[in-house]
Amino acid sequence: IGCGDCAFVCPTGAIQMGPDGKPVLPKVKIPYPEIEAMMKKEAVVTS
């Protein structure tokens, strides 16, 4: 998923940007439907 800045997009803050500029993914995998729901929620909030 191309979200851009993960730290900005992810409402939980579980994903942080590493020192090399790449997102550091949490060990726990988030179900895809949950991610889509978060993305839609974010889109509604920011618009």
mmCIF entry with sequence, helices, sheets and N, C-alpha, C, O atoms, coordinates in Angstrom:
data_MODEL
# 
_entry.id   MODEL 
# 
_entity.id                         1 
_entity.type                       polymer 
_entity.pdbx_number_of_molecules   1 
# 
_entity_poly.entity_id                      1 
_entity_poly.type                           'polypeptide(L)' 
_entity_poly.nstd_linkage                   no 
_entity_poly.nstd_monomer                   no 
_entity_poly.pdbx_seq_one_letter_code       IGCGDCAFVCPTGAIQMGPDGKPVLPKVKIPYPEIEAMMKKEAVVTS 
_entity_poly.pdbx_seq_one_letter_code_can   IGCGDCAFVCPTGAIQMGPDGKPVLPKVKIPYPEIEAMMKKEAVVTS 
_entity_poly.pdbx_strand_id                 A 
# 
loop_
_entity_poly_seq.entity_id 
_entity_poly_seq.num 
_entity_poly_seq.mon_id 
_entity_poly_seq.hetero 
1 1  ILE n 
1 2  GLY n 
1 3  CYS n 
1 4  GLY n 
1 5  ASP n 
1 6  CYS n 
1 7  ALA n 
1 8  PHE n 
1 9  VAL n 
1 10 CYS n 
1 11 PRO n 
1 12 THR n 
1 13 GLY n 
1 14 ALA n 
1 15 ILE n 
1 16 GLN n 
1 17 MET n 
1 18 GLY n 
1 19 PRO n 
1 20 ASP n 
1 21 GLY n 
1 22 LYS n 
1 23 PRO n 
1 24 VAL n 
1 25 LEU n 
1 26 PRO n 
1 27 LYS n 
1 28 VAL n 
1 29 LYS n 
1 30 ILE n 
1 31 PRO n 
1 32 TYR n 
1 33 PRO n 
1 34 GLU n 
1 35 ILE n 
1 36 GLU n 
1 37 ALA n 
1 38 MET n 
1 39 MET n 
1 40 LYS n 
1 41 LYS n 
1 42 GLU n 
1 43 ALA n 
1 44 VAL n 
1 45 VAL n 
1 46 THR n 
1 47 SER n 
# 
_struct_asym.id          A 
_struct_asym.entity_id   1 
# 
loop_
_struct_conf.conf_type_id 
_struct_conf.id 
_struct_conf.pdbx_PDB_helix_id 
_struct_conf.beg_label_comp_id 
_struct_conf.beg_label_asym_id 
_struct_conf.beg_label_seq_id 
_struct_conf.pdbx_beg_PDB_ins_code 
_struct_conf.end_label_comp_id 
_struct_conf.end_label_asym_id 
_struct_conf.end_label_seq_id 
_struct_conf.pdbx_end_PDB_ins_code 
_struct_conf.beg_auth_comp_id 
_struct_conf.beg_auth_asym_id 
_struct_conf.beg_auth_seq_id 
_struct_conf.end_auth_comp_id 
_struct_conf.end_auth_asym_id 
_struct_conf.end_auth_seq_id 
_struct_conf.pdbx_PDB_helix_class 
_struct_conf.details 
_struct_conf.pdbx_PDB_helix_length 
HELX_P HELX_P1 AA1 CYS A 6  ? VAL A 9  ? CYS A 6  VAL A 9  1 ? 4  
HELX_P HELX_P2 AA2 TYR A 32 ? THR A 46 ? TYR A 32 THR A 46 1 ? 15 
# 
_struct_conf_type.id          HELX_P 
_struct_conf_type.criteria    ? 
_struct_conf_type.reference   ? 
# 
_struct_sheet.id               AA1 
_struct_sheet.type             ? 
_struct_sheet.number_strands   2 
_struct_sheet.details          ? 
# 
_struct_sheet_order.sheet_id     AA1 
_struct_sheet_order.range_id_1   1 
_struct_sheet_order.range_id_2   2 
_struct_sheet_order.offset       ? 
_struct_sheet_order.sense        anti-parallel 
# 
loop_
_struct_sheet_range.sheet_id 
_struct_sheet_range.id 
_struct_sheet_range.beg_label_comp_id 
_struct_sheet_range.beg_label_asym_id 
_struct_sheet_range.beg_label_seq_id 
_struct_sheet_range.pdbx_beg_PDB_ins_code 
_struct_sheet_range.end_label_comp_id 
_struct_sheet_range.end_label_asym_id 
_struct_sheet_range.end_label_seq_id 
_struct_sheet_range.pdbx_end_PDB_ins_code 
_struct_sheet_range.beg_auth_comp_id 
_struct_sheet_range.beg_auth_asym_id 
_struct_sheet_range.beg_auth_seq_id 
_struct_sheet_range.end_auth_comp_id 
_struct_sheet_range.end_auth_asym_id 
_struct_sheet_range.end_auth_seq_id 
AA1 1 GLN A 16 ? MET A 17 ? GLN A 16 MET A 17 
AA1 2 PRO A 23 ? VAL A 24 ? PRO A 23 VAL A 24 
# 
loop_
_atom_site.group_PDB 
_atom_site.id 
_atom_site.type_symbol 
_atom_site.label_atom_id 
_atom_site.label_alt_id 
_atom_site.label_comp_id 
_atom_site.label_asym_id 
_atom_site.label_entity_id 
_atom_site.label_seq_id 
_atom_site.pdbx_PDB_ins_code 
_atom_site.Cartn_x 
_atom_site.Cartn_y 
_atom_site.Cartn_z 
_atom_site.occupancy 
_atom_site.B_iso_or_equiv 
_atom_site.pdbx_formal_charge 
_atom_site.auth_seq_id 
_atom_site.auth_comp_id 
_atom_site.auth_asym_id 
_atom_site.auth_atom_id 
_atom_site.pdbx_PDB_model_num 
ATOM 1   N N  . ILE A 1 1  ? 0.851   -1.199 0.000  1.00 0.00 ? 1  ILE A N  1 
ATOM 2   C CA . ILE A 1 1  ? 0.000   0.000  0.000  1.00 0.00 ? 1  ILE A CA 1 
ATOM 3   C C  . ILE A 1 1  ? 0.884   1.246  0.000  1.00 0.00 ? 1  ILE A C  1 
ATOM 4   O O  . ILE A 1 1  ? 1.752   1.388  0.862  1.00 0.00 ? 1  ILE A O  1 
ATOM 5   N N  . GLY A 1 2  ? 0.678   2.131  -0.938 1.00 0.00 ? 2  GLY A N  1 
ATOM 6   C CA . GLY A 1 2  ? 1.479   3.351  -0.970 1.00 0.00 ? 2  GLY A CA 1 
ATOM 7   C C  . GLY A 1 2  ? 0.786   4.451  -0.205 1.00 0.00 ? 2  GLY A C  1 
ATOM 8   O O  . GLY A 1 2  ? -0.039  5.184  -0.750 1.00 0.00 ? 2  GLY A O  1 
ATOM 9   N N  . CYS A 1 3  ? 1.129   4.558  1.066  1.00 0.00 ? 3  CYS A N  1 
ATOM 10  C CA . CYS A 1 3  ? 0.447   5.532  1.931  1.00 0.00 ? 3  CYS A CA 1 
ATOM 11  C C  . CYS A 1 3  ? 1.224   6.833  2.037  1.00 0.00 ? 3  CYS A C  1 
ATOM 12  O O  . CYS A 1 3  ? 0.697   7.835  2.522  1.00 0.00 ? 3  CYS A O  1 
ATOM 13  N N  . GLY A 1 4  ? 2.491   6.824  1.581  1.00 0.00 ? 4  GLY A N  1 
ATOM 14  C CA . GLY A 1 4  ? 3.316   8.005  1.784  1.00 0.00 ? 4  GLY A CA 1 
ATOM 15  C C  . GLY A 1 4  ? 3.999   7.914  3.134  1.00 0.00 ? 4  GLY A C  1 
ATOM 16  O O  . GLY A 1 4  ? 4.618   6.897  3.447  1.00 0.00 ? 4  GLY A O  1 
ATOM 17  N N  . ASP A 1 5  ? 3.895   8.968  3.941  1.00 0.00 ? 5  ASP A N  1 
ATOM 18  C CA . ASP A 1 5  ? 4.532   8.965  5.255  1.00 0.00 ? 5  ASP A CA 1 
ATOM 19  C C  . ASP A 1 5  ? 3.700   8.149  6.230  1.00 0.00 ? 5  ASP A C  1 
ATOM 20  O O  . ASP A 1 5  ? 2.626   8.581  6.649  1.00 0.00 ? 5  ASP A O  1 
ATOM 21  N N  . CYS A 1 6  ? 4.192   6.975  6.591  1.00 0.00 ? 6  CYS A N  1 
ATOM 22  C CA . CYS A 1 6  ? 3.427   6.069  7.460  1.00 0.00 ? 6  CYS A CA 1 
ATOM 23  C C  . CYS A 1 6  ? 3.114   6.710  8.805  1.00 0.00 ? 6  CYS A C  1 
ATOM 24  O O  . CYS A 1 6  ? 2.011   6.552  9.331  1.00 0.00 ? 6  CYS A O  1 
ATOM 25  N N  . ALA A 1 7  ? 4.081   7.432  9.362  1.00 0.00 ? 7  ALA A N  1 
ATOM 26  C CA . ALA A 1 7  ? 3.908   8.047  10.676 1.00 0.00 ? 7  ALA A CA 1 
ATOM 27  C C  . ALA A 1 7  ? 2.749   9.042  10.640 1.00 0.00 ? 7  ALA A C  1 
ATOM 28  O O  . ALA A 1 7  ? 2.049   9.233  11.634 1.00 0.00 ? 7  ALA A O  1 
ATOM 29  N N  . PHE A 1 8  ? 2.553   9.685  9.457  1.00 0.00 ? 8  PHE A N  1 
ATOM 30  C CA . PHE A 1 8  ? 1.481   10.664 9.312  1.00 0.00 ? 8  PHE A CA 1 
ATOM 31  C C  . PHE A 1 8  ? 0.143   9.982  9.060  1.00 0.00 ? 8  PHE A C  1 
ATOM 32  O O  . PHE A 1 8  ? -0.894  10.401 9.574  1.00 0.00 ? 8  PHE A O  1 
ATOM 33  N N  . VAL A 1 9  ? 0.189   8.919  8.256  1.00 0.00 ? 9  VAL A N  1 
ATOM 34  C CA . VAL A 1 9  ? -1.042  8.250  7.841  1.00 0.00 ? 9  VAL A CA 1 
ATOM 35  C C  . VAL A 1 9  ? -1.602  7.344  8.928  1.00 0.00 ? 9  VAL A C  1 
ATOM 36  O O  . VAL A 1 9  ? -2.806  7.347  9.185  1.00 0.00 ? 9  VAL A O  1 
ATOM 37  N N  . CYS A 1 10 ? -0.721  6.561  9.573  1.00 0.00 ? 10 CYS A N  1 
ATOM 38  C CA . CYS A 1 10 ? -1.186  5.589  10.561 1.00 0.00 ? 10 CYS A CA 1 
ATOM 39  C C  . CYS A 1 10 ? -1.679  6.277  11.824 1.00 0.00 ? 10 CYS A C  1 
ATOM 40  O O  . CYS A 1 10 ? -0.884  6.883  12.542 1.00 0.00 ? 10 CYS A O  1 
ATOM 41  N N  . PRO A 1 11 ? -2.987  6.194  12.112 1.00 0.00 ? 11 PRO A N  1 
ATOM 42  C CA . PRO A 1 11 ? -3.577  6.866  13.276 1.00 0.00 ? 11 PRO A CA 1 
ATOM 43  C C  . PRO A 1 11 ? -3.100  6.276  14.593 1.00 0.00 ? 11 PRO A C  1 
ATOM 44  O O  . PRO A 1 11 ? -3.126  6.956  15.620 1.00 0.00 ? 11 PRO A O  1 
ATOM 45  N N  . THR A 1 12 ? -2.663  5.016  14.580 1.00 0.00 ? 12 THR A N  1 
ATOM 46  C CA . THR A 1 12 ? -2.238  4.369  15.822 1.00 0.00 ? 12 THR A CA 1 
ATOM 47  C C  . THR A 1 12 ? -0.817  4.763  16.184 1.00 0.00 ? 12 THR A C  1 
ATOM 48  O O  . THR A 1 12 ? -0.415  4.654  17.343 1.00 0.00 ? 12 THR A O  1 
ATOM 49  N N  . GLY A 1 13 ? -0.049  5.225  15.188 1.00 0.00 ? 13 GLY A N  1 
ATOM 50  C CA . GLY A 1 13 ? 1.331   5.597  15.462 1.00 0.00 ? 13 GLY A CA 1 
ATOM 51  C C  . GLY A 1 13 ? 2.215   4.382  15.644 1.00 0.00 ? 13 GLY A C  1 
ATOM 52  O O  . GLY A 1 13 ? 3.347   4.493  16.117 1.00 0.00 ? 13 GLY A O  1 
ATOM 53  N N  . ALA A 1 14 ? 1.692   3.204  15.263 1.00 0.00 ? 14 ALA A N  1 
ATOM 54  C CA . ALA A 1 14 ? 2.451   1.969  15.438 1.00 0.00 ? 14 ALA A CA 1 
ATOM 55  C C  . ALA A 1 14 ? 3.605   1.907  14.443 1.00 0.00 ? 14 ALA A C  1 
ATOM 56  O O  . ALA A 1 14 ? 4.631   1.278  14.704 1.00 0.00 ? 14 ALA A O  1 
ATOM 57  N N  . ILE A 1 15 ? 3.424   2.568  13.299 1.00 0.00 ? 15 ILE A N  1 
ATOM 58  C CA . ILE A 1 15 ? 4.473   2.573  12.283 1.00 0.00 ? 15 ILE A CA 1 
ATOM 59  C C  . ILE A 1 15 ? 5.270   3.870  12.392 1.00 0.00 ? 15 ILE A C  1 
ATOM 60  O O  . ILE A 1 15 ? 4.714   4.964  12.292 1.00 0.00 ? 15 ILE A O  1 
ATOM 61  N N  . GLN A 1 16 ? 6.576   3.734  12.597 1.00 0.00 ? 16 GLN A N  1 
ATOM 62  C CA . GLN A 1 16 ? 7.421   4.913  12.736 1.00 0.00 ? 16 GLN A CA 1 
ATOM 63  C C  . GLN A 1 16 ? 8.432   4.968  11.604 1.00 0.00 ? 16 GLN A C  1 
ATOM 64  O O  . GLN A 1 16 ? 8.802   3.937  11.044 1.00 0.00 ? 16 GLN A O  1 
ATOM 65  N N  . MET A 1 17 ? 8.878   6.174  11.268 1.00 0.00 ? 17 MET A N  1 
ATOM 66  C CA . MET A 1 17 ? 9.868   6.329  10.212 1.00 0.00 ? 17 MET A CA 1 
ATOM 67  C C  . MET A 1 17 ? 11.253  6.063  10.772 1.00 0.00 ? 17 MET A C  1 
ATOM 68  O O  . MET A 1 17 ? 11.648  6.651  11.779 1.00 0.00 ? 17 MET A O  1 
ATOM 69  N N  . GLY A 1 18 ? 11.996  5.170  10.111 1.00 0.00 ? 18 GLY A N  1 
ATOM 70  C CA . GLY A 1 18 ? 13.334  4.824  10.572 1.00 0.00 ? 18 GLY A CA 1 
ATOM 71  C C  . GLY A 1 18 ? 14.334  5.914  10.235 1.00 0.00 ? 18 GLY A C  1 
ATOM 72  O O  . GLY A 1 18 ? 14.005  6.856  9.515  1.00 0.00 ? 18 GLY A O  1 
ATOM 73  N N  . PRO A 1 19 ? 15.549  5.798  10.743 1.00 0.00 ? 19 PRO A N  1 
ATOM 74  C CA . PRO A 1 19 ? 16.603  6.793  10.520 1.00 0.00 ? 19 PRO A CA 1 
ATOM 75  C C  . PRO A 1 19 ? 17.001  6.905  9.048  1.00 0.00 ? 19 PRO A C  1 
ATOM 76  O O  . PRO A 1 19 ? 17.523  7.930  8.610  1.00 0.00 ? 19 PRO A O  1 
ATOM 77  N N  . ASP A 1 20 ? 16.743  5.822  8.286  1.00 0.00 ? 20 ASP A N  1 
ATOM 78  C CA . ASP A 1 20 ? 17.103  5.842  6.868  1.00 0.00 ? 20 ASP A CA 1 
ATOM 79  C C  . ASP A 1 20 ? 15.956  6.362  6.006  1.00 0.00 ? 20 ASP A C  1 
ATOM 80  O O  . ASP A 1 20 ? 16.034  6.346  4.777  1.00 0.00 ? 20 ASP A O  1 
ATOM 81  N N  . GLY A 1 21 ? 14.894  6.823  6.660  1.00 0.00 ? 21 GLY A N  1 
ATOM 82  C CA . GLY A 1 21 ? 13.775  7.383  5.916  1.00 0.00 ? 21 GLY A CA 1 
ATOM 83  C C  . GLY A 1 21 ? 12.761  6.350  5.493  1.00 0.00 ? 21 GLY A C  1 
ATOM 84  O O  . GLY A 1 21 ? 11.752  6.681  4.871  1.00 0.00 ? 21 GLY A O  1 
ATOM 85  N N  . LYS A 1 22 ? 13.026  5.082  5.831  1.00 0.00 ? 22 LYS A N  1 
ATOM 86  C CA . LYS A 1 22 ? 12.071  4.031  5.492  1.00 0.00 ? 22 LYS A CA 1 
ATOM 87  C C  . LYS A 1 22 ? 11.208  3.724  6.709  1.00 0.00 ? 22 LYS A C  1 
ATOM 88  O O  . LYS A 1 22 ? 11.687  3.797  7.841  1.00 0.00 ? 22 LYS A O  1 
ATOM 89  N N  . PRO A 1 23 ? 9.932   3.378  6.486  1.00 0.00 ? 23 PRO A N  1 
ATOM 90  C CA . PRO A 1 23 ? 9.036   3.071  7.605  1.00 0.00 ? 23 PRO A CA 1 
ATOM 91  C C  . PRO A 1 23 ? 9.440   1.791  8.313  1.00 0.00 ? 23 PRO A C  1 
ATOM 92  O O  . PRO A 1 23 ? 9.756   0.786  7.676  1.00 0.00 ? 23 PRO A O  1 
ATOM 93  N N  . VAL A 1 24 ? 9.426   1.840  9.642  1.00 0.00 ? 24 VAL A N  1 
ATOM 94  C CA . VAL A 1 24 ? 9.719   0.646  10.425 1.00 0.00 ? 24 VAL A CA 1 
ATOM 95  C C  . VAL A 1 24 ? 8.399   -0.013 10.792 1.00 0.00 ? 24 VAL A C  1 
ATOM 96  O O  . VAL A 1 24 ? 7.638   0.514  11.603 1.00 0.00 ? 24 VAL A O  1 
ATOM 97  N N  . LEU A 1 25 ? 8.128   -1.170 10.189 1.00 0.00 ? 25 LEU A N  1 
ATOM 98  C CA . LEU A 1 25 ? 6.848   -1.838 10.411 1.00 0.00 ? 25 LEU A CA 1 
ATOM 99  C C  . LEU A 1 25 ? 6.831   -2.571 11.738 1.00 0.00 ? 25 LEU A C  1 
ATOM 100 O O  . LEU A 1 25 ? 7.832   -3.169 12.132 1.00 0.00 ? 25 LEU A O  1 
ATOM 101 N N  . PRO A 1 26 ? 5.704   -2.529 12.430 1.00 0.00 ? 26 PRO A N  1 
ATOM 102 C CA . PRO A 1 26 ? 5.554   -3.265 13.685 1.00 0.00 ? 26 PRO A CA 1 
ATOM 103 C C  . PRO A 1 26 ? 5.562   -4.762 13.427 1.00 0.00 ? 26 PRO A C  1 
ATOM 104 O O  . PRO A 1 26 ? 5.277   -5.198 12.311 1.00 0.00 ? 26 PRO A O  1 
ATOM 105 N N  . LYS A 1 27 ? 5.884   -5.556 14.445 1.00 0.00 ? 27 LYS A N  1 
ATOM 106 C CA . LYS A 1 27 ? 5.951   -7.011 14.292 1.00 0.00 ? 27 LYS A CA 1 
ATOM 107 C C  . LYS A 1 27 ? 4.569   -7.590 14.012 1.00 0.00 ? 27 LYS A C  1 
ATOM 108 O O  . LYS A 1 27 ? 4.433   -8.582 13.296 1.00 0.00 ? 27 LYS A O  1 
ATOM 109 N N  . VAL A 1 28 ? 3.543   -6.960 14.587 1.00 0.00 ? 28 VAL A N  1 
ATOM 110 C CA . VAL A 1 28 ? 2.178   -7.456 14.416 1.00 0.00 ? 28 VAL A CA 1 
ATOM 111 C C  . VAL A 1 28 ? 1.626   -7.002 13.069 1.00 0.00 ? 28 VAL A C  1 
ATOM 112 O O  . VAL A 1 28 ? 1.677   -5.816 12.745 1.00 0.00 ? 28 VAL A O  1 
ATOM 113 N N  . LYS A 1 29 ? 1.107   -7.928 12.297 1.00 0.00 ? 29 LYS A N  1 
ATOM 114 C CA . LYS A 1 29 ? 0.544   -7.585 10.992 1.00 0.00 ? 29 LYS A CA 1 
ATOM 115 C C  . LYS A 1 29 ? -0.922  -7.178 11.150 1.00 0.00 ? 29 LYS A C  1 
ATOM 116 O O  . LYS A 1 29 ? -1.700  -7.860 11.817 1.00 0.00 ? 29 LYS A O  1 
ATOM 117 N N  . ILE A 1 30 ? -1.281  -6.065 10.532 1.00 0.00 ? 30 ILE A N  1 
ATOM 118 C CA . ILE A 1 30 ? -2.655  -5.575 10.605 1.00 0.00 ? 30 ILE A CA 1 
ATOM 119 C C  . ILE A 1 30 ? -3.451  -6.141 9.428  1.00 0.00 ? 30 ILE A C  1 
ATOM 120 O O  . ILE A 1 30 ? -3.005  -6.070 8.283  1.00 0.00 ? 30 ILE A O  1 
ATOM 121 N N  . PRO A 1 31 ? -4.626  -6.702 9.711  1.00 0.00 ? 31 PRO A N  1 
ATOM 122 C CA . PRO A 1 31 ? -5.480  -7.243 8.645  1.00 0.00 ? 31 PRO A CA 1 
ATOM 123 C C  . PRO A 1 31 ? -5.784  -6.177 7.599  1.00 0.00 ? 31 PRO A C  1 
ATOM 124 O O  . PRO A 1 31 ? -6.028  -5.019 7.939  1.00 0.00 ? 31 PRO A O  1 
ATOM 125 N N  . TYR A 1 32 ? -5.770  -6.571 6.315  1.00 0.00 ? 32 TYR A N  1 
ATOM 126 C CA . TYR A 1 32 ? -5.968  -5.609 5.228  1.00 0.00 ? 32 TYR A CA 1 
ATOM 127 C C  . TYR A 1 32 ? -7.269  -4.805 5.340  1.00 0.00 ? 32 TYR A C  1 
ATOM 128 O O  . TYR A 1 32 ? -7.243  -3.591 5.142  1.00 0.00 ? 32 TYR A O  1 
ATOM 129 N N  . PRO A 1 33 ? -8.408  -5.443 5.652  1.00 0.00 ? 33 PRO A N  1 
ATOM 130 C CA . PRO A 1 33 ? -9.667  -4.687 5.786  1.00 0.00 ? 33 PRO A CA 1 
ATOM 131 C C  . PRO A 1 33 ? -9.553  -3.591 6.839  1.00 0.00 ? 33 PRO A C  1 
ATOM 132 O O  . PRO A 1 33 ? -10.134 -2.515 6.695  1.00 0.00 ? 33 PRO A O  1 
ATOM 133 N N  . GLU A 1 34 ? -8.801  -3.875 7.896  1.00 0.00 ? 34 GLU A N  1 
ATOM 134 C CA . GLU A 1 34 ? -8.631  -2.901 8.967  1.00 0.00 ? 34 GLU A CA 1 
ATOM 135 C C  . GLU A 1 34 ? -7.856  -1.691 8.446  1.00 0.00 ? 34 GLU A C  1 
ATOM 136 O O  . GLU A 1 34 ? -8.173  -0.546 8.772  1.00 0.00 ? 34 GLU A O  1 
ATOM 137 N N  . ILE A 1 35 ? -6.839  -1.966 7.635  1.00 0.00 ? 35 ILE A N  1 
ATOM 138 C CA . ILE A 1 35 ? -6.041  -0.884 7.054  1.00 0.00 ? 35 ILE A CA 1 
ATOM 139 C C  . ILE A 1 35 ? -6.913  -0.025 6.142  1.00 0.00 ? 35 ILE A C  1 
ATOM 140 O O  . ILE A 1 35 ? -6.844  1.203  6.173  1.00 0.00 ? 35 ILE A O  1 
ATOM 141 N N  . GLU A 1 36 ? -7.730  -0.689 5.333  1.00 0.00 ? 36 GLU A N  1 
ATOM 142 C CA . GLU A 1 36 ? -8.592  0.045  4.410  1.00 0.00 ? 36 GLU A CA 1 
ATOM 143 C C  . GLU A 1 36 ? -9.572  0.924  5.187  1.00 0.00 ? 36 GLU A C  1 
ATOM 144 O O  . GLU A 1 36 ? -9.854  2.056  4.793  1.00 0.00 ? 36 GLU A O  1 
ATOM 145 N N  . ALA A 1 37 ? -10.083 0.392  6.291  1.00 0.00 ? 37 ALA A N  1 
ATOM 146 C CA . ALA A 1 37 ? -11.014 1.149  7.122  1.00 0.00 ? 37 ALA A CA 1 
ATOM 147 C C  . ALA A 1 37 ? -10.323 2.383  7.694  1.00 0.00 ? 37 ALA A C  1 
ATOM 148 O O  . ALA A 1 37 ? -10.904 3.467  7.742  1.00 0.00 ? 37 ALA A O  1 
ATOM 149 N N  . MET A 1 38 ? -9.075  2.204  8.126  1.00 0.00 ? 38 MET A N  1 
ATOM 150 C CA . MET A 1 38 ? -8.318  3.327  8.686  1.00 0.00 ? 38 MET A CA 1 
ATOM 151 C C  . MET A 1 38 ? -8.060  4.375  7.610  1.00 0.00 ? 38 MET A C  1 
ATOM 152 O O  . MET A 1 38 ? -8.158  5.575  7.865  1.00 0.00 ? 38 MET A O  1 
ATOM 153 N N  . MET A 1 39 ? -7.728  3.912  6.406  1.00 0.00 ? 39 MET A N  1 
ATOM 154 C CA . MET A 1 39 ? -7.440  4.832  5.309  1.00 0.00 ? 39 MET A CA 1 
ATOM 155 C C  . MET A 1 39 ? -8.673  5.663  4.970  1.00 0.00 ? 39 MET A C  1 
ATOM 156 O O  . MET A 1 39 ? -8.580  6.871  4.755  1.00 0.00 ? 39 MET A O  1 
ATOM 157 N N  . LYS A 1 40 ? -9.827  5.004  4.926  1.00 0.00 ? 40 LYS A N  1 
ATOM 158 C CA . LYS A 1 40 ? -11.072 5.705  4.610  1.00 0.00 ? 40 LYS A CA 1 
ATOM 159 C C  . LYS A 1 40 ? -11.394 6.717  5.709  1.00 0.00 ? 40 LYS A C  1 
ATOM 160 O O  . LYS A 1 40 ? -11.821 7.838  5.432  1.00 0.00 ? 40 LYS A O  1 
ATOM 161 N N  . LYS A 1 41 ? -11.183 6.303  6.957  1.00 0.00 ? 41 LYS A N  1 
ATOM 162 C CA . LYS A 1 41 ? -11.458 7.182  8.089  1.00 0.00 ? 41 LYS A CA 1 
ATOM 163 C C  . LYS A 1 41 ? -10.561 8.416  8.010  1.00 0.00 ? 41 LYS A C  1 
ATOM 164 O O  . LYS A 1 41 ? -11.019 9.542  8.205  1.00 0.00 ? 41 LYS A O  1 
ATOM 165 N N  . GLU A 1 42 ? -9.270  8.187  7.719  1.00 0.00 ? 42 GLU A N  1 
ATOM 166 C CA . GLU A 1 42 ? -8.313  9.285  7.600  1.00 0.00 ? 42 GLU A CA 1 
ATOM 167 C C  . GLU A 1 42 ? -8.726  10.232 6.481  1.00 0.00 ? 42 GLU A C  1 
ATOM 168 O O  . GLU A 1 42 ? -8.671  11.452 6.639  1.00 0.00 ? 42 GLU A O  1 
ATOM 169 N N  . ALA A 1 43 ? -9.140  9.666  5.353  1.00 0.00 ? 43 ALA A N  1 
ATOM 170 C CA . ALA A 1 43 ? -9.519  10.468 4.197  1.00 0.00 ? 43 ALA A CA 1 
ATOM 171 C C  . ALA A 1 43 ? -10.703 11.369 4.545  1.00 0.00 ? 43 ALA A C  1 
ATOM 172 O O  . ALA A 1 43 ? -10.758 12.525 4.125  1.00 0.00 ? 43 ALA A O  1 
ATOM 173 N N  . VAL A 1 44 ? -11.636 10.836 5.305  1.00 0.00 ? 44 VAL A N  1 
ATOM 174 C CA . VAL A 1 44 ? -12.818 11.608 5.693  1.00 0.00 ? 44 VAL A CA 1 
ATOM 175 C C  . VAL A 1 44 ? -12.429 12.730 6.648  1.00 0.00 ? 44 VAL A C  1 
ATOM 176 O O  . VAL A 1 44 ? -12.931 13.849 6.540  1.00 0.00 ? 44 VAL A O  1 
ATOM 177 N N  . VAL A 1 45 ? -11.539 12.427 7.573  1.00 0.00 ? 45 VAL A N  1 
ATOM 178 C CA . VAL A 1 45 ? -11.120 13.409 8.575  1.00 0.00 ? 45 VAL A CA 1 
ATOM 179 C C  . VAL A 1 45 ? -10.340 14.554 7.939  1.00 0.00 ? 45 VAL A C  1 
ATOM 180 O O  . VAL A 1 45 ? -10.552 15.717 8.284  1.00 0.00 ? 45 VAL A O  1 
ATOM 181 N N  . THR A 1 46 ? -9.439  14.232 7.014  1.00 0.00 ? 46 THR A N  1 
ATOM 182 C CA . THR A 1 46 ? -8.568  15.258 6.444  1.00 0.00 ? 46 THR A CA 1 
ATOM 183 C C  . THR A 1 46 ? -9.258  16.097 5.378  1.00 0.00 ? 46 THR A C  1 
ATOM 184 O O  . THR A 1 46 ? -8.832  17.219 5.107  1.00 0.00 ? 46 THR A O  1 
ATOM 185 N N  . SER A 1 47 ? -10.322 15.568 4.769  1.00 0.00 ? 47 SER A N  1 
ATOM 186 C CA . SER A 1 47 ? -10.972 16.304 3.685  1.00 0.00 ? 47 SER A CA 1 
ATOM 187 C C  . SER A 1 47 ? -11.883 17.396 4.232  1.00 0.00 ? 47 SER A C  1 
ATOM 188 O O  . SER A 1 47 ? -12.514 18.118 3.460  1.00 0.00 ? 47 SER A O  1 
# 
